[in-house]
Structure formats: structure tokens, C-alpha cells
Amino acid sequence: MEHALSETPTTPEETVRFWLNELDAAKHREKDFRKDGQRILDIYSAKNNADTPFNILFSNTETLLPALYSAQPRPVVTRRFRDADPIGRAAAQAGQRGLEFLVDTNLEGYETFDEAMRAVTIDGLLPGRGWTCVRYHAAFLESPDDTTGQDDGATTPYLQTELVCLETMSWNKVYHGFARKWSVVPWVAYEMQVDRAEAMRLFGAEIASTLRYHADDEQTDKEHENHEQTDTIREGSRRADDQGEKLTALVYQIWDKDGGRKIRYLSPNMKEKFLKVEDDPLGLTGFFNCPRPMTFIEKSNDLFPTALYLIYENQAKELNRLTQRLNRVIEAVKVRGCYAGDLSHDLSEMMKGDDNELVPAGTSSSLAFEKGLQNSIWFMPIQELIVVAEKLYQAREACKRVIYEITGISDIIRGSTVASETATAQTLKTQWGTLRLKRLQKEVQRYSRDLLRMMLEVAATKFNEETWAKMTGLPFTTTAQREQLTMLATASQMSGQPLDPSVQQGLSAPQWAQVLTLLQDDSLRAYRVDIETNSTLEPEAAEDHKEITALMTAMGQYLNGVGPLVAKGVMPFQAAQSMLLAIARRFRFGTEVEEEIQQMKAPPPEDDGQAGESAKLQAEQQRAQADLQAKVQESAAERQQQAMIETAKHQREVEAEQHKIQMEQMRLAHETTIKQMEVEAAARLEKQKSQWDYNTQIAIARLEAQTQIAVAEIAAQATKASSARTAQEVA
């Protein structure tokens, strides 16, 4: 029966009635699933051992569980494209550390990631569907309100801690709208048992007082169908509450995706209105706070879960019937018989005898001994029962093999080797041992990866910068720290002082605002960051050793062959690096070192001896060139000095010639002066013969002229000596 809405509800009563009908339709669709799931869980937990003497379900589950999930996955957050993207690298680093903390918080009161994954895997193996929800939890403390500057006793809550945690939902307490693909599921609902205190916290005291609370946790379908609330039931609930019994009310939390991404709370015993309606609290890309449920029976046309046990239930029942028959046959296989009555005393004495001891027979039993003791004792024949038991054992083993073939456990059995097998046989078993299980293993890996992606998305949306900084320990700057560093840098610039290195380092570090913006944006996060897991399986030690040995051998051989070619420049480093990455990607452990290989740098050229000779020759050439240049410079200096000397010499010669001309001119002038004086003296003597002696005056005139000439010659010699000293100084 599928529910179809004939017209859009307009009143709160019609809306609540619509959602109650939707829940009824979802329960009706999965009625057989819930019935079979509970029956399978009863078989697994051995509630009725008489019906299941051979619990193959428990055996198969305990075998498949460690084969599908045995180790907590390690989150791997990397840049989708290995290019120069500092913000993408910082976001990947922050996401990696954040998820590593969230999957292993070690906090009491929260379900760990490992516990949630084991629980959901068991639900997938037994009832057929596992369901896990992602929750955001924030703890607040009261602090004095100092915004007014007065201590008036008012308090303001402040954030103490915030955490993203997981909650495993009960497999039979989850419902969803009709759809053939998970991507188009319109709504998801969770059935909750809420006590009075929780109801007051969620919905308030007024609504909490109107709910009906019951002593038993399970709510029946009749309770769901009966929407009438009587005072008698309410009064009985109050009396039970007063007596201290655990009372809970049935509440449905509906995540309505198609109805405006709203969270609706309703109770079947309150049809007047919703208990509460709130907006999307997490802001996830797919709206729902859960990934696609874990199922191991893959279907392409519907979401109806199917338990693995149903696939081989007929064979399991046959196995139980064979086991019951085998038990009855074994019970009948006993050594029983009868003997002649007159042998009672002698037979009991004979049975008590020791080795090589003969017991005398009585006279009354001589006739029996004469006929033969074997004719007096008869045993119940059990050969037929033994043959039947052997056939039953064979039939049971054949039935088990059929079950193993159906479930895929036969692959695990084939993967087990013995020492007597050849190496080829063991290799074949290793290759094909878990081939059929890989699809189931990938489903577990897909589910854990989806959970990690949702946890990171919630953390990026809800956590503040301070929480991210404390959780990851990365040296990124928060908005407040960025503002403080900017103020310090501005103050240093204004004062003219050099900027402190720590301030410069803080300004150049990535900002939490940029990192969280990338992680919060759905498109940017999908474009630039990839979230995966290393594995949810604990690989075998032998397989690990083989993988590592093969990887190291392949890389060692490759490096030995290609390394010299790269060092000599015969092969480009980028080509060798690409080939090394191709080799590493072929191995399981190669992907973990792929990024490190991509960061390898080209080695310096190898020195084979010729480089030293070349360097020596180059040094000699440089030294010869330097010597030549020095000689050229020295020759130029000598030529310049010689030119200066020649110039000084020529200048001295010119000066000497000029001085000679000047001396000649002076001599002529003196001679002319003397002649004029002689003429004048003669004239005066002629005029004054009576006063002067003519010869005396002539002698005096000559003496004066000679004195002046001597003085002039001394001055000329002094000038010539000074010119000679100047020439020597220039030289």
C-alpha cells in the first residue's frame, strides 16, 4: 500500500495526519523486513537452540565480520590536483588532522567511530541494513555578563567545547519515503523514546505535559493507530511516573528534504500540531544527517533491504534438520545387548577379571559354555546406524559447502593454505581467495568514507576558528590574531622600526578564515579537496610483507637502472619521475608515498673526473685572462707615465727657451741702458767737468751694470734648478 496525497494539507491537523499516514505507509512497505530481521537476530543470539542445533548464521557472521571490517580506517585528505594551491594544501592538512581527532576522540559518553562502524556492519550482515547518524554537540558554560560593566549577576553562556559524533540508529527504528534511488529519497524519520525531562528540553514544559508516557519502551501498532487520548491513560502514566518508573513517549523526528529542508517532530498521540519545527541544523550537502545505508544485497531498482540469511535460509534449515537427525542417530549408537540368565554370576566375575586371568565356571553354566559363549550373549547391531551417521555427516558437509558458496565464505576457505601445497597453488588461492568479498568490502569502505566526509563538512560549518586551531594545532592565524598582527605591523611601519620576524611569519601564514571558507563551500571543497580512507581492512602480515617487498624491489631495480642516466643527463628527470610514479601506483602502499615522489627534485650532475679537469682548465684560462688584463693595464699605465714625462720634459724645454729669451732681452736691455748711461754720463761730464771725474763715473756705471747682470744670472739658475726638480718628481 502506497500513500498518495490527494490534496495539499492546509491546516496543522491535516499536516500531522499526512505525516502519520506517510509513516504508516513506510512501515507497511518494510513490514516483512522488520519481521525477518527480528527473527534473524533471535537466531543469531541463540534464543531458541532447539530449532537451530547448528547455528550457521552465527558462524558465517563471525567469519564475514572481520573479513569486511577489522580495523579503524585512517582518513586521507589530499588536494584533488597536485598543483600550486597553498590554501588547498592548508585545507587538506586541516581536514586530515581534524578527522584524525574526530575518529579517535577518547571522550567518555560518545560512541567512537570504530564502535559505530562495527555496529553498522553487524546490522548490515544480520537484518540487512545498517544506519548511522552524524550529530553536532556543543557544550556551553555560564559566565558573568560584563558587557554592561556592572556586576548585576546576569550570565551569558559561552562555548566550552564542540564535537562531531556518531550515533548508530536501531535498524527497526528508521523509516524513509518511497524512492527507488537514495538520491531522491524525500524524507527520513527516526523513532525516538523521549522521557519527560528530555521532552521538556526539546519542546518546552507545555507540550511535554500533554504527551503520554509509557512504562515499556516498545510502542505497539495499536498505540500508533489509536489517536484518542483518555484521562484514564494520562492518570495512569502520572501514577507510574510518581512511582519512579522509566516512562517514555513515542516521538518521530522527520528530516523533510522536499518540504523546505525542515526538521519536524510529531507524536502519534498528539495530532493537533507538530511538537516542534526547526530549520536545517547541519547544512549538509545532501541535507540528511546520514549517508546511504549500508546494505550487502545490491539492487538497482529499489531500496528495500534484504538480509543475507534469507539467501541461504532453506539450506540453513536443511542443515539444522540434518544435525537433528544426526544427533538422534548418534544417541542411538550405544553398545547394548542381553545374555543367558544362568550366566549372570559367571559373566559378572569374568568381566571383573584382569589380563591373563581365568575365572572358573559354575556347574550350572556348563551347558552354556559347551554351546559357546557367543551363543549365550547377543549385542544390539549398530553397523547400520554407523553407516547412516556417516552419510548424515557427508550430507551436512555438502550442505555447508552450498551455504559457503552462496555467501562467499568459500572464497575465504580457498584462501587458506597448508604447508603441503605447492607455491603455485598458494599463489592462486591468494589471488582468488577474496575476489567475491571485495564488493562487500567496498561497501564498508564506501560507508566509512561517506561518514568521514559528512563529519568534516559538519565540522567545517559548525566549528569556529579557535576550535579548529586547538583541534589541529596548525600555525594558522585566526581573525583576531590577524587583526593584532596587522596593528603591530602598522605601528612598526609608522615608527620606522624593522618588522619583528614573528609578526612577519604570522602575516605570511595561512588564515583560518580562508581555509574554512574553502571547506564550507560545497563546490570548492569538492573541486580542490578529496577525502578518502586508507582501508577498513586489516591486511594479512604475509600480504603486507609481499607488497612492500615487491614495491621496494621494483623501485630499487628501476632506480639502479635509471639513476645513472638521469645523473648524466641522458634521461630527463621529469620522465624518470613519471615512470617511478607509474610503478608506485601499481602497489597498494605506493599511493601513500605518491605525493612524496612528486616532490622529488632533480639531482646535481654527476662528477666523472672530466668536470674537474674542465674546472681546472677554466680556472687557468681565467687566471691567464686576468694576467693579460693586468699586463694591459700595467702597459697602459707605463705609456701614460711616459707621456706625462715627455710632456713635462717638453714643458721644461719650452720654459728654458722662454727663460733664455727673457735673459737675452734683459741683457740687451741692460746693455742699452749702460750705453745710454754712458752717453748721459759723457754728456754730464762734458757739462760738469768741474764737479765729476769722468773715469770714476764710467767705472761706477759699469760696476752697477755687472751687478745687475749677475743678479739676473743667479735668478735664471734658480729657475732652471726648480724645473729640474719638478721633472724628477713627475718621473
PAGUKE-720751 format. One record per residue (C-alpha): residue in one letter; x, y, z. Coordinates in steps of 0.5 Angstrom, whole numbers, plus 500, padded with zeros to 3 digits. Layout:
<rs>
   code     x     y     z
      A     X     Y     Z
...
</rs>
This chain:
<rs>
   code     x     y     z
      M   500   500   500
      E   503   507   498
      H   501   513   501
      A   498   518   496
      L   497   525   498
      S   490   528   494
      E   491   535   496
      T   496   539   500
      P   494   540   507
      T   493   547   509
      T   492   546   517
      P   496   544   522
      E   492   538   524
      E   492   536   516
      T   499   536   516
      V   500   532   522
      R   495   527   519
      F   499   527   513
      W   506   525   516
      L   503   520   520
      N   500   517   514
      E   507   517   511
      L   510   514   517
      D   504   508   517
      A   506   507   509
      A   513   507   510
      K   512   501   516
      H   508   497   511
      R   513   497   506
      E   518   494   511
      K   514   490   515
      D   517   484   512
      F   524   487   513
      R   523   488   520
      K   519   482   522
      D   525   478   518
      G   530   482   522
      Q   528   481   529
      R   527   473   527
      I   535   473   524
      L   537   477   531
      D   534   472   535
      I   537   466   531
      Y   544   470   532
      S   543   471   539
      A   541   463   540
      K   534   465   543
      N   532   458   541
      N   537   453   541
      A   533   447   540
      D   531   450   533
      T   538   451   531
      P   542   446   533
      F   548   448   528
      N   548   456   528
      I   551   457   522
      L   548   464   522
      F   553   466   528
      S   559   462   525
      N   558   466   518
      T   557   473   521
      E   563   472   526
      T   567   470   519
      L   565   475   515
      L   565   481   520
      P   573   481   521
      A   573   480   513
      L   569   486   512
      Y   571   491   518
      S   577   489   523
      A   581   496   523
      Q   579   503   524
      P   580   507   518
      R   585   513   517
      P   583   519   514
      V   587   521   508
      V   585   528   506
      T   589   531   500
      R   589   536   494
      R   585   534   489
      F   590   536   484
      R   597   536   486
      D   599   544   484
      A   601   550   487
      D   595   551   491
      P   597   554   498
      I   590   555   501
      G   588   548   498
      R   594   545   502
      A   593   548   508
      A   585   546   508
      A   587   539   506
      Q   592   539   512
      A   587   542   517
      G   582   537   515
      Q   587   531   516
      R   588   533   523
      G   581   535   524
      L   578   528   522
      E   584   524   526
      F   582   527   532
      L   574   526   531
      V   575   519   529
      D   579   518   536
      T   577   523   541
      N   578   519   547
      L   572   522   550
      E   567   519   555
      G   560   519   554
      Y   561   519   546
      E   560   513   541
      T   567   512   538
      F   568   511   530
      D   570   504   531
      E   564   502   535
      A   559   506   530
      M   563   502   524
      R   563   495   528
      A   555   496   530
      V   553   498   523
      T   557   493   520
      I   553   488   524
      D   547   491   522
      G   548   490   515
      L   550   483   516
      L   544   481   520
      P   538   485   519
      G   540   487   512
      R   541   495   514
      G   546   499   518
      W   544   506   519
      T   549   512   523
      C   547   519   524
      V   552   525   525
      R   551   529   531
      Y   554   536   533
      H   554   537   540
      A   556   544   543
      A   557   545   551
      F   556   552   554
      L   558   554   561
      E   555   560   564
      S   560   566   565
      P   559   573   568
      D   556   578   564
      D   561   584   564
      T   558   588   557
      T   555   593   562
      G   561   594   566
      Q   556   592   572
      D   556   586   576
      D   549   585   577
      G   549   577   577
      A   547   576   570
      T   550   571   566
      T   552   569   559
      P   553   562   556
      Y   560   562   552
      L   562   556   548
      Q   567   551   552
      T   567   545   547
      E   564   543   541
      L   565   536   538
      V   562   532   532
      C   560   525   534
      L   556   519   531
      E   550   515   533
      T   548   508   531
      M   541   508   530
      S   537   502   531
      W   535   498   525
      N   528   498   526
      K   527   505   528
      V   529   508   522
      Y   524   510   516
      H   524   514   510
      G   520   516   504
      F   519   512   498
      A   524   512   493
      R   528   508   488
      K   535   511   489
      W   538   514   495
      S   539   521   492
      V   531   522   491
      V   529   520   498
      P   524   525   500
      W   525   525   508
      V   528   520   513
      A   525   519   520
      Y   527   517   527
      E   523   514   532
      M   525   516   539
      Q   523   514   546
      V   523   521   550
      D   523   522   557
      R   519   528   561
      A   526   531   562
      E   528   530   555
      A   521   533   552
      M   522   539   557
      R   529   541   554
      L   526   539   547
      F   519   542   547
      G   518   546   553
      A   514   545   559
      E   507   546   556
      I   508   541   550
      A   512   536   555
      S   506   536   560
      T   501   534   554
      L   505   528   552
      R   503   521   554
      Y   509   517   557
      H   509   509   558
      A   513   505   562
      D   515   500   557
      D   520   502   552
      E   516   499   546
      Q   510   502   543
      T   505   498   539
      D   502   499   533
      K   495   499   536
      E   498   505   540
      H   500   509   534
      E   493   508   531
      N   490   510   537
      H   490   517   537
      E   485   518   542
      Q   488   520   549
      T   484   519   555
      D   484   522   562
      T   485   515   565
      I   491   513   561
      R   494   520   563
      E   493   519   570
      G   496   512   570
      S   502   515   567
      R   502   520   572
      R   502   515   578
      A   507   511   574
      D   512   517   574
      D   511   518   581
      Q   513   511   583
      G   520   513   580
      E   519   508   573
      K   522   510   567
      L   517   513   563
      T   518   515   555
      A   514   518   550
      L   514   516   543
      V   516   522   538
      Y   518   522   531
      Q   524   526   528
      I   523   527   521
      W   528   530   516
      D   524   533   511
      K   528   535   505
      D   523   536   500
      G   519   540   505
      G   524   546   505
      R   529   542   509
      K   526   542   516
      I   526   538   522
      R   519   536   524
      Y   518   533   531
      L   511   530   532
      S   508   524   536
      P   502   520   535
      N   498   521   541
      M   498   529   539
      K   495   530   533
      E   493   537   533
      K   500   540   531
      F   508   539   531
      L   511   538   537
      K   517   543   534
      V   519   545   527
      E   526   548   526
      D   531   549   520
      D   536   545   518
      P   541   545   524
      L   547   542   520
      G   547   545   513
      L   550   539   510
      T   550   538   502
      G   545   532   502
      F   541   535   508
      F   540   528   511
      N   545   527   517
      C   546   520   515
      P   550   517   509
      R   546   512   504
      P   545   506   509
      M   550   500   509
      T   547   494   505
      F   550   488   502
      I   545   486   497
      E   546   490   492
      K   540   492   488
      S   539   497   482
      N   531   498   482
      D   529   499   490
      L   532   501   497
      F   528   495   500
      P   534   492   505
      T   535   484   504
      A   538   480   510
      L   544   476   507
      Y   541   470   512
      L   535   470   507
      I   539   468   501
      Y   541   461   504
      E   536   460   510
      N   533   454   506
      Q   540   451   506
      A   541   453   514
      K   534   450   515
      E   536   443   512
      L   543   444   516
      N   539   444   522
      R   535   438   520
      L   541   434   518
      T   544   436   525
      Q   538   434   529
      R   538   427   525
      L   545   426   526
      N   544   428   534
      R   539   422   534
      V   543   417   531
      I   549   418   535
      E   544   418   541
      A   542   411   539
      V   549   409   537
      K   550   405   544
      V   553   398   546
      R   547   395   548
      G   546   387   549
      C   543   381   553
      Y   546   374   556
      A   543   368   558
      G   540   368   565
      D   545   362   568
      L   551   366   566
      S   550   372   571
      H   554   370   576
      D   560   368   572
      L   559   373   567
      S   560   379   572
      E   566   375   575
      M   569   375   568
      M   568   382   567
      K   572   384   573
      G   578   379   571
      D   585   382   570
      D   589   381   564
      N   591   373   563
      E   586   371   569
      L   582   365   568
      V   575   365   572
      P   572   358   574
      A   565   357   571
      G   560   354   575
      T   557   347   574
      S   550   351   572
      S   553   354   567
      S   557   349   563
      L   552   347   558
      A   552   355   556
      F   560   354   555
      E   559   348   551
      K   555   351   547
      G   559   357   546
      L   559   364   550
      Q   558   368   543
      N   551   364   543
      S   549   366   550
      I   551   373   549
      W   547   378   544
      F   549   385   542
      M   545   390   539
      P   547   391   532
      I   550   399   531
      Q   553   398   524
      E   547   400   520
      L   547   407   525
      I   554   408   524
      V   553   408   516
      V   547   413   517
      A   551   417   521
      E   557   417   516
      K   552   419   511
      L   549   425   515
      Y   556   427   516
      Q   557   428   509
      A   551   431   507
      R   552   436   513
      E   559   438   510
      A   556   438   503
      C   550   443   505
      K   555   447   509
      R   559   448   502
      V   553   450   499
      I   552   455   504
      Y   559   458   504
      E   559   458   496
      I   552   462   497
      T   555   467   502
      G   562   467   499
      I   566   464   505
      S   568   459   501
      D   573   464   498
      I   576   465   505
      I   577   458   506
      R   580   457   499
      G   585   463   501
      S   587   458   507
      T   593   455   505
      V   597   449   508
      A   604   447   508
      S   604   441   503
      E   601   445   498
      T   605   448   492
      A   607   455   491
      T   603   456   485
      A   597   453   489
      Q   598   458   495
      T   599   464   490
      L   593   462   486
      K   589   462   493
      T   592   469   495
      Q   590   472   488
      W   582   469   488
      G   581   468   496
      T   577   474   497
      L   575   476   490
      R   568   475   492
      L   568   479   498
      K   571   485   495
      R   565   488   493
      L   562   487   500
      Q   569   490   503
      K   568   496   498
      E   561   498   501
      V   564   498   508
      Q   570   503   505
      R   564   507   502
      Y   560   508   508
      S   566   510   512
      R   569   515   507
      D   562   518   507
      L   561   518   514
      L   568   522   514
      R   566   527   509
      M   560   529   513
      M   564   529   519
      L   569   534   516
      E   563   538   513
      V   559   539   520
      A   566   541   523
      A   568   546   518
      T   561   549   518
      K   560   549   526
      F   567   550   529
      N   570   556   530
      E   577   558   528
      E   579   558   536
      T   576   550   536
      W   580   549   529
      A   586   552   532
      K   586   548   538
      M   584   541   535
      T   589   541   530
      G   595   545   533
      L   597   548   526
      P   600   555   526
      F   595   558   522
      T   592   565   524
      T   585   567   527
      T   582   573   525
      A   583   576   532
      Q   591   574   531
      R   591   577   524
      E   588   584   526
      Q   593   584   532
      L   599   583   528
      T   596   588   523
      M   596   593   528
      L   603   591   530
      A   606   592   523
      T   603   598   522
      A   606   601   529
      S   612   599   527
      Q   612   602   520
      M   610   609   523
      S   615   609   528
      G   620   607   523
      Q   623   601   526
      P   624   594   523
      L   618   589   523
      D   619   583   528
      P   620   577   525
      S   615   573   529
      V   610   578   526
      Q   612   577   519
      Q   612   570   520
      G   605   571   522
      L   602   575   517
      S   605   570   512
      A   602   564   515
      P   595   562   512
      Q   589   564   515
      W   584   560   518
      A   578   564   515
      Q   581   563   508
      V   582   555   510
      L   575   555   513
      T   571   558   507
      L   574   553   502
      L   572   547   507
      Q   565   550   508
      D   564   552   501
      D   561   545   498
      S   563   547   491
      L   570   549   493
      R   571   543   497
      A   569   538   492
      Y   574   542   487
      R   580   542   491
      V   580   537   497
      D   579   530   496
      I   577   526   502
      E   578   518   502
      T   580   513   507
      N   587   508   507
      S   583   502   509
      T   578   499   513
      L   581   492   513
      E   587   490   517
      P   591   486   511
      E   595   480   513
      A   602   480   515
      A   604   476   509
      E   601   480   504
      D   604   487   507
      H   611   484   507
      K   610   481   500
      E   607   488   498
      I   613   492   501
      T   618   487   499
      A   615   488   491
      L   615   495   492
      M   622   496   494
      T   625   491   489
      A   621   494   483
      M   624   501   486
      G   631   499   487
      Q   631   496   480
      Y   629   502   477
      L   633   507   481
      N   639   503   479
      G   638   503   472
      V   635   510   471
      G   639   514   476
      P   646   514   472
      L   642   516   466
      V   639   522   470
      A   645   524   473
      K   649   524   467
      G   643   528   463
      V   642   523   458
      M   634   522   461
      P   630   528   463
      F   629   528   471
      Q   621   529   470
      A   621   523   465
      A   624   519   470
      Q   620   521   476
      S   613   520   472
      M   616   513   471
      L   617   512   478
      L   610   514   480
      A   607   509   475
      I   611   504   478
      A   609   506   485
      R   601   507   484
      R   601   499   482
      F   602   497   489
      R   598   498   495
      F   603   502   499
      G   605   506   493
      T   600   511   494
      E   602   513   501
      V   609   516   498
      E   606   518   492
      E   606   526   494
      E   613   525   497
      I   615   522   490
      Q   612   528   487
      Q   616   533   491
      M   623   530   489
      K   628   535   486
      A   633   533   480
      P   640   531   483
      P   646   535   481
      P   650   533   475
      E   655   527   477
      D   662   529   477
      D   666   524   473
      G   673   527   473
      Q   672   531   467
      A   669   536   471
      G   675   537   475
      E   679   538   469
      S   675   543   466
      A   674   547   472
      K   682   547   473
      L   683   549   465
      Q   677   554   466
      A   681   557   472
      E   687   557   469
      Q   684   561   463
      Q   681   566   468
      R   688   567   471
      A   691   568   464
      Q   686   573   462
      A   687   576   469
      D   694   576   468
      L   693   579   461
      Q   689   584   463
      A   694   586   469
      K   699   587   464
      V   695   591   459
      Q   693   596   465
      E   701   596   467
      S   703   598   460
      A   697   603   459
      A   700   606   466
      E   707   606   463
      R   705   609   457
      Q   701   614   461
      Q   707   616   465
      Q   712   616   460
      A   707   621   456
      M   707   625   462
      I   715   625   463
      E   715   627   456
      T   710   633   457
      A   714   635   463
      K   721   635   459
      H   718   639   453
      Q   715   644   458
      R   721   645   461
      E   725   646   455
      V   720   651   453
      E   720   654   459
      A   728   654   459
      E   728   657   452
      Q   723   662   454
      H   728   664   460
      K   733   664   455
      I   730   669   451
      Q   728   673   457
      M   735   673   460
      E   737   676   453
      Q   732   681   453
      M   735   683   460
      R   742   683   457
      L   740   687   451
      A   736   692   456
      H   742   693   461
      E   747   694   455
      T   742   699   452
      T   742   702   459
      I   749   702   460
      K   750   705   453
      Q   745   711   455
      M   748   712   462
      E   755   712   459
      V   752   717   454
      E   749   721   459
      A   755   721   463
      A   759   723   458
      A   754   729   457
      R   754   730   464
      L   762   730   464
      E   762   735   459
      K   757   739   462
      Q   760   738   469
      K   768   737   468
      S   769   741   474
      Q   765   737   479
      W   766   730   477
      D   771   725   475
      Y   770   722   468
      N   773   716   469
      T   770   715   476
      Q   763   715   474
      I   765   711   468
      A   767   705   473
      I   762   706   477
      A   757   705   472
      R   760   699   469
      L   760   696   476
      E   753   697   477
      A   751   694   470
      Q   755   688   472
      T   752   687   479
      Q   745   687   476
      I   747   682   470
      A   750   677   476
      V   743   678   480
      A   740   676   473
      E   744   670   472
      I   743   668   479
      A   736   668   478
      A   736   664   472
      Q   740   659   475
      A   735   658   481
      T   729   658   476
      K   733   652   472
      A   734   648   478
      S   727   649   480
      S   725   646   473
      A   729   640   474
      R   727   638   481
      T   719   638   478
      A   721   634   472
      Q   724   629   477
      E   718   629   482
      V   714   627   475
      A   718   622   473
</rs>
